[in-house]
C-alpha cells in the first residue's frame, strides 16, 4: 500500500473516532435545536464508517438486540449487569458489531433519545443506556476517564467483570497496535500529536489531531518510546488485517428493526439475516448449513420476541417474520423453562452458530 493510501486511511479513521467521541458527548437530549446538528453528525459518521469498512472487506458477524430488554431490569445495578453480560458474550464470540434497536415507528425516527451530554438525568431510555454501557466496556480501561464524563448510568460499571479483549492491554504489555487518545500537548516544531496509549510515556503520531480523539496506533517493534520516526495512526481494521487480532465490537443504534438492515454500514448490506425465536425452525447445529457470507447478522428480540418488533415497525407492515429473515431458528429447543432470557439466549445461540459460521467461512459444505 502506498504512503498516500495509508495516510488517507489513517485520516479517515481519525475522523471516525472523532465523530464517535462527539456522539458519546451528546446523550439523551431531545430538544429541537439539537436535531439538525445530530442529523448532520450522524450522516457524516455513517459516511466515514462506510469508508473505513470498505477499505478491505473482511467477513463480519453482527448481532442486533432489542433495547427493551433493559426495561425489564428492576434496578440500575441489575440493568448494568445485564448490559455487561451482553458485552462479555460479544467479546467471547468475537462479534464485530452490536446493533441496539428500539421499537419506534418510522415517523419517530428523527426524535432519537440517543445523545450523551445530559450527565444528570436518571430517565435515560433503555436503548440509550444499553449503548452507553456497551461502548464504555469496549473502551480500554486507561482511556475511559478521558472519553467518558461522569454519568448517572455509569454508577455501577465498576462492579462488572472486565472484557479483557486483546486491545485492553496492560501497561507492561507490548503489542503491534494500541488504542490511544490524543492529548492537548503537541510536539514542538513538527506536524505531530502526542497520544496516551496506556504506557509509561506518551507517544508521538505523524498527524496534527484535535485532543480527545480515540485512535488506533501502529506501535511497530521498536519499544523505545522516544525513538524516531513517530508512530502512525491507522484504521481500526488494521489489527485484524495484519495480525488477525480481534479488536473489539462497534456499537450502533437503530430506531427500529428495519433501520438495523437499512442503515447497515457495510457495502452491499448484510447478505444473510438470521432471526432467533422459540417459534423458529429446529435444526441441529451440526446439520445447519450457512451460505458463504460477507456480513452476517443474527437478531434477538425483546420481551415479546422479534415478532412484536416487526409488527410495530411501519416499514415492515404486513410482513411475516419469515419473510424478513433468511433463516428463522430455535437455537435451544426442548427448554425446561417457559422463558429464556435474552442474556441467556445470546450465549446459547452464539455457541450454537460457532461451527456453522466456521464451516461457511472455510467453504465446507454438508
Helices and strands as residue ranges (DSSP letters): H 3-24, H 32-54, E 60-66, G 67-72, H 76-92, E 97-101, G 106-108, H 126-138, H 141-147, G 152-154, G 157-159, E 177-186, E 193-196, E 203-205, E 214-218, E 232-234, H 238-243, E 250-254, H 257-262, E 272-281, G 285-287, E 295-300, H 305-311, G 314-316, H 321-324, E 327-329, H 342-361
